[in-house]
């Protein structure tokens, strides 16, 4: 005989509810941080403003690849590489996956 009755509700303890809230908050934070490049205004020493975007270096990226993606029309890619290196204090062309770089937006 099958008994039909009220379903028993599963309740989480306060600690478990807190844990799941923190996990969800972390997932949302990571998704937003990874998917949305940050753009902000930077003021140069001469008082002029320029827009700066931040990007996270992916495996296989080079400074030249990133410069090519963000160089505006008519801008020499070598100038963009130099600006990226100067803005981020890079001595050479080597960057690491996960590294955050500031990119001048045009």
C-alpha positions, 0 to 999 in steps of 0.5 A, a space after each residue: 500500500 502506497 501512502 500519500 501524504 505531505 512531503 517532508 521538507 528538507 531544511 538547511 541548518 543556518 551554517 549550511 545556508 550561509 555556506 551556500 550563500 557565500 558560494 553563490 556570491 563567489 560565483 557571481 563575483 567571479 563571473 562578473 569580474 572575468 566577463 566585464 573588463 573594467 574601464 576607468 579614466 586615468 589622468 596623465 601627468 600633463 593633465 590630459 585624460 585617457 581611458 584605460 581598460 584592464 584585461 586578464 592575460 589568457 594562456 598563449 597571449 602575448 603583448 603583441 596579440 593584446 596590442 593588436 586586439 586593442 589598437 585603434 584604426 591607424 595606430 601603429 601596433 608597435 606604439 600600442 605595445 610600447 604604451 602597454 609596456 610603459 603603463 604596466 611597468 613591463 621590462 620585456 615582452 613576457 607576461 603570465 596567464 592570470 596577470 592583469 594588464 592596463 590597456 590604453 583605450 582609443 
